[in-house]
Amino acid sequence: MPKYQAAAYLRLSHANDRETESDSIINQKKLVEDYLANHPDIALVSERVDDGYSGVLFDRPAFQGMMQDIYDGTINCVIVKDLSRLGREYIETGRYLRQIFPAYGVRFIAINDGIDTANEHMGDDLSISMKNIINDAYCHDISVKTRSALLAKRKNGDYVGACPIYGYQKSEENKNRLVVDPHTAPIVQDIFRKKIEGASAKRIADGLNALGIPSPMAYKTSHNLPHPKHGFADRPDARWSATTILRILQDETYTGTLVQGRQGTYNHKIKEVRVKPAHEWIRTENAHEPIIHKSDFDLVQRIIRLDTRTTPCGDNVYLFSGILICGCCGSCMTRKTNTYKDRKYVYYYCPTGKKNGCSHPAMLREDELVNCVLDSLQAHIANVISLDELIAHVDEDKFTHELLAGYREKIAEIEAQSAQVQRFKTTLYENFIGGLLDKQEYRELKDNYEKRTGELKSAIQKLRQEMEKVKANRSERQKWVQQFKEFSAITKLDRKAVITLIQSIRVVSKTELAITFRYQMEYEEAMGKLAQNKENTPDIINSPLLPATMHSGTDADKTAKEAV
């Protein structure tokens, strides 16, 4: 009967690109079988395989199973291909070899390293220690190189994650690039659309579950796609939840911006994940095709930040939720419904009240408030559109044309100076050869010409950058103006219009509102630009298209006060 009951322990780390073919599980098995054929005193009881596990840590499932067999007395011998298969961490590997195995009477054999603890001449303590140190150093070297390679890829805009987020998949042509998943991207778009329309995260999740649409984890599991251990799901049944929806709504990846390096470990031996500060994140704009427009994403972030309480039945977010505030104490106004003689009345009031410090709490009927805000919004949209037409006229006929012409003239002058310096530089060597200049004079003049050339190139580059800013000025204006133009035909107030165009509605009194529209600073800058050109363009400034002078924001504020 064999004296030793052995376990063959086999390990391979797929994450390690430098693992050789000889380290494959099949080759390790073959090596152990050949060894046992010549050692009849050892019987193989079990094979323990950790395929895809690093040797740095010892919480590997197969390794822990083998240790349990040792504790239970099932085996008293461990066979590995070489010492690195047992582990690559110097201190922990030494603890198993010098303390744990001897304490349980376990014979340890590392075939290729010639280590057999049953024979004191086969692998002395110093030899084992040196091999452990080398294996540990090897792990450190691989860790440094891997981290450097991943950092370089991230800075280059390459996607280095293992599990693409819901809505994307890895490109078949380039695994470091994300492409839109045609099956799930429409669902992501629908989630954003419903949020903008006022639906709560819970309502969106319930709607997706009712339609039988698989959650991100369920979808990836059913399609055998890589997915995180916990995925987007926060429920054991992997159904859609409010948390899942919010994670999707807050992920900037959907705008085409790749944000990587948000988490990391301290080193290759400590696997505890730490969240890095935002300034250490690596961002790459336009890294892949966007699923959600940037303006829609920014709008959703603003919606999430607001107080978005829903109706008791959980349908939609209230029309003015997070927008309507008391002008006296700054509290968010509360919506309340009363029924009197079979008629329902909806109104807003300040929850603080006089008892709690609000000196002038106001109360407004919802129908009157809606009509007032709608009138104000329609007036402001008309003002913005008119202003854009005037600014476009001034930009094209005055500002842009003259400014760009001035920049082009300056660039032409500098280019002429640069050409002259180049001509001087060309004749410099000829003068040196002809004896007109000595060596020191030649070098000094050459250095001066090169320095001057660099300064002129830098000046040209800066002027061209300024030209691009001027050209982009109108496109930037068009972005915020387009937000208002989108609602130019508005006849009914909805949550999307309120949250997109209005920053806040301050209730000054029962008969007075102060509405702050979004992009107010851009609006005022545009008005200032027209005012600067009043003397040069009197016909434009006196045009009936120009809105009246702003008071407390815009003319829309006056409309609001009168309407209430």
Disulfide bonds with the S-S distance in Angstrom:
none
